[in-house]
């Protein structure tokens, strides 16, 4: 069976790389609230998630997506079955891309010069769903092995702090606000799909803090 995670990564890499050499595609698919408010083209909410600013932006997003997706897809498939689990995983990822762009659209729909791109909202939704499932799992930082990393729930707070800081700077066409709204979407949808995840999350955090304090 084909791996849906690798298919999504392959599509994103191929489309992003192609768009760098095809200005028409980049112009047609990028998130541009001013144009959308006047011409429709709501598909840009989704298609902009398959575009990236450069290789570093693309590789960072795809590495995070690849690292956290198996846990989320596996948990959803275990709870709902393979087919339904995959559908919910796509709802989490693709829905995260779309929903996380909506606040940006309303904020910038009269801003003629604003444009953004990237899968950050969907990636953030997957990352924070994974954090809910395994909040004390270790995440490697700066290429350190996971056993020397930090707990995922702490990584989550640092991730949001970084996104907030970068969103205030702007200027790089990367929608850093999408990190926050994608994370929020991921948390709320996961809580709705897996009602027992919140007590388990609290229990794991409490047990972890009890060991380190």
PLY file of the C-alpha trace (Angstrom):
ply
format ascii 1.0
element vertex 213
property float x
property float y
property float z
element edge 212
property int vertex1
property int vertex2
end_header
0.00 0.00 0.00
1.28 3.45 -0.91
2.29 5.62 2.04
-0.02 8.68 2.08
2.53 10.67 4.09
5.20 10.19 1.45
2.70 10.96 -1.31
1.82 14.31 0.29
5.50 15.13 0.80
6.32 14.16 -2.79
3.51 16.31 -4.19
4.51 19.29 -2.06
8.19 19.05 -3.00
7.42 18.61 -6.70
4.90 21.47 -6.87
7.05 23.84 -4.82
10.14 23.17 -6.92
8.20 23.51 -10.17
6.61 26.79 -9.07
10.03 28.34 -8.45
10.70 28.11 -12.17
7.13 28.74 -13.31
6.01 32.22 -12.31
2.53 31.68 -13.74
1.85 28.80 -11.37
3.26 30.72 -8.41
1.07 33.73 -9.23
-2.03 31.58 -9.72
-1.69 29.49 -6.53
-0.17 31.81 -3.92
-2.36 33.14 -1.10
-3.31 36.70 -2.10
-6.21 38.01 0.03
-6.71 41.22 -1.96
-7.25 39.30 -5.20
-9.38 36.64 -3.51
-11.70 39.23 -1.99
-12.41 40.66 -5.43
-12.16 37.68 -7.77
-13.00 34.72 -5.58
-10.35 32.07 -6.25
-10.85 30.49 -2.83
-8.82 27.51 -4.00
-5.75 29.59 -3.07
-6.47 28.80 0.60
-5.43 25.22 -0.20
-3.05 25.55 -3.15
-0.80 28.02 -1.30
-0.05 25.17 1.09
1.77 23.32 -1.69
4.06 26.29 -2.38
7.12 27.33 -0.38
9.46 30.29 -0.35
12.73 28.34 -0.74
14.40 25.02 0.02
14.94 25.78 3.72
11.26 26.64 4.19
10.19 23.54 2.27
12.57 21.13 4.00
11.74 22.42 7.48
8.01 21.94 6.93
8.34 18.55 5.29
10.78 17.26 7.91
8.37 18.27 10.69
5.46 16.73 8.79
7.37 13.48 8.22
8.49 13.32 11.87
5.08 13.78 13.49
2.64 12.33 10.93
3.13 8.59 11.60
2.02 8.96 15.22
-1.10 10.89 14.25
-2.05 8.71 11.29
-1.41 5.54 13.27
-3.51 6.70 16.22
-6.43 7.76 14.03
-6.28 4.54 12.02
-6.26 2.51 15.23
-9.31 4.32 16.54
-11.36 4.65 13.35
-10.02 2.03 10.94
-7.59 2.45 8.08
-9.86 4.22 5.59
-11.64 6.54 8.00
-8.39 7.19 9.87
-6.73 8.34 6.63
-9.70 10.58 5.85
-9.49 12.21 9.27
-5.73 12.61 8.91
-6.27 14.45 5.62
-8.95 16.56 7.28
-6.44 17.47 9.97
-3.61 18.33 7.56
-5.40 19.83 4.56
-8.06 21.39 6.77
-5.28 22.92 8.85
-3.83 24.57 5.74
-7.19 26.09 4.80
-8.52 27.06 8.24
-5.23 28.59 9.39
-5.29 30.92 6.36
-8.77 32.31 7.07
-7.71 34.81 9.79
-4.95 36.00 7.46
-7.44 36.46 4.65
-9.74 38.65 6.76
-6.78 40.58 8.17
-5.21 41.36 4.79
-8.10 41.35 2.29
-7.64 45.09 1.69
-3.85 44.90 1.62
-2.89 44.98 -2.06
0.71 43.89 -1.44
0.21 40.99 0.97
0.94 37.44 -0.23
1.82 34.28 1.66
2.54 30.61 1.07
3.50 27.42 2.86
2.07 24.30 4.50
2.72 25.67 7.99
-0.91 25.56 9.12
-1.33 21.92 8.21
2.05 20.97 9.65
1.24 22.77 12.90
-2.07 20.90 13.12
-0.24 17.58 12.80
2.51 18.59 15.25
0.07 19.60 17.96
-2.16 16.57 17.45
0.95 14.47 18.03
1.80 16.51 21.14
-1.66 15.77 22.53
-1.11 12.04 22.00
2.45 11.94 23.39
3.24 15.18 25.25
6.37 13.84 26.95
7.91 12.22 23.90
11.39 13.61 23.25
12.11 15.77 20.21
15.68 16.17 18.97
16.88 19.75 18.61
19.69 20.92 16.31
20.23 17.38 15.03
20.65 15.94 18.53
19.18 12.45 19.01
15.67 12.30 20.55
16.96 10.99 23.90
18.85 14.27 24.33
15.94 16.37 23.13
13.12 18.18 24.89
9.60 16.94 25.72
7.18 17.63 22.90
4.86 19.80 25.01
7.76 22.17 25.76
8.67 22.16 22.07
5.08 23.19 21.38
5.33 26.28 23.55
8.67 27.25 21.97
7.23 26.69 18.49
4.34 29.06 19.17
6.63 31.67 20.73
8.87 31.57 17.65
5.87 31.83 15.33
4.51 34.82 17.23
7.86 36.59 17.04
8.29 35.94 13.32
4.72 36.98 12.56
5.42 40.41 14.07
8.38 40.86 11.70
6.65 39.70 8.49
8.31 40.47 5.15
9.22 36.93 4.02
5.90 35.80 2.43
5.73 33.00 5.03
2.46 33.06 6.94
3.76 32.66 10.48
0.29 33.41 11.88
-0.75 30.12 10.32
1.45 28.25 12.81
-0.70 29.49 15.68
-4.07 29.02 14.01
-3.04 25.65 12.57
-1.96 24.51 16.03
-5.28 25.68 17.50
-7.22 23.88 14.77
-5.19 20.72 15.33
-5.81 20.74 19.07
-9.56 21.40 18.79
-10.14 18.82 16.06
-8.10 16.19 17.89
-10.04 16.81 21.10
-13.27 16.34 19.14
-12.08 13.18 17.38
-10.44 11.54 20.40
-12.40 12.65 23.49
-10.22 10.68 25.90
-7.01 12.34 24.76
-7.23 15.32 27.13
-7.28 13.31 30.40
-4.40 11.20 29.07
-2.49 14.35 28.12
-2.95 15.83 31.60
-1.99 12.52 33.24
1.24 12.27 31.22
2.19 15.89 31.92
1.48 15.47 35.64
3.56 12.30 35.83
6.44 13.95 33.98
6.43 17.04 36.22
6.28 14.81 39.26
9.57 13.23 38.21
11.47 16.44 37.42
10.25 18.63 40.26
0 1
1 2
2 3
3 4
4 5
5 6
6 7
7 8
8 9
9 10
10 11
11 12
12 13
13 14
14 15
15 16
16 17
17 18
18 19
19 20
20 21
21 22
22 23
23 24
24 25
25 26
26 27
27 28
28 29
29 30
30 31
31 32
32 33
33 34
34 35
35 36
36 37
37 38
38 39
39 40
40 41
41 42
42 43
43 44
44 45
45 46
46 47
47 48
48 49
49 50
50 51
51 52
52 53
53 54
54 55
55 56
56 57
57 58
58 59
59 60
60 61
61 62
62 63
63 64
64 65
65 66
66 67
67 68
68 69
69 70
70 71
71 72
72 73
73 74
74 75
75 76
76 77
77 78
78 79
79 80
80 81
81 82
82 83
83 84
84 85
85 86
86 87
87 88
88 89
89 90
90 91
91 92
92 93
93 94
94 95
95 96
96 97
97 98
98 99
99 100
100 101
101 102
102 103
103 104
104 105
105 106
106 107
107 108
108 109
109 110
110 111
111 112
112 113
113 114
114 115
115 116
116 117
117 118
118 119
119 120
120 121
121 122
122 123
123 124
124 125
125 126
126 127
127 128
128 129
129 130
130 131
131 132
132 133
133 134
134 135
135 136
136 137
137 138
138 139
139 140
140 141
141 142
142 143
143 144
144 145
145 146
146 147
147 148
148 149
149 150
150 151
151 152
152 153
153 154
154 155
155 156
156 157
157 158
158 159
159 160
160 161
161 162
162 163
163 164
164 165
165 166
166 167
167 168
168 169
169 170
170 171
171 172
172 173
173 174
174 175
175 176
176 177
177 178
178 179
179 180
180 181
181 182
182 183
183 184
184 185
185 186
186 187
187 188
188 189
189 190
190 191
191 192
192 193
193 194
194 195
195 196
196 197
197 198
198 199
199 200
200 201
201 202
202 203
203 204
204 205
205 206
206 207
207 208
208 209
209 210
210 211
211 212
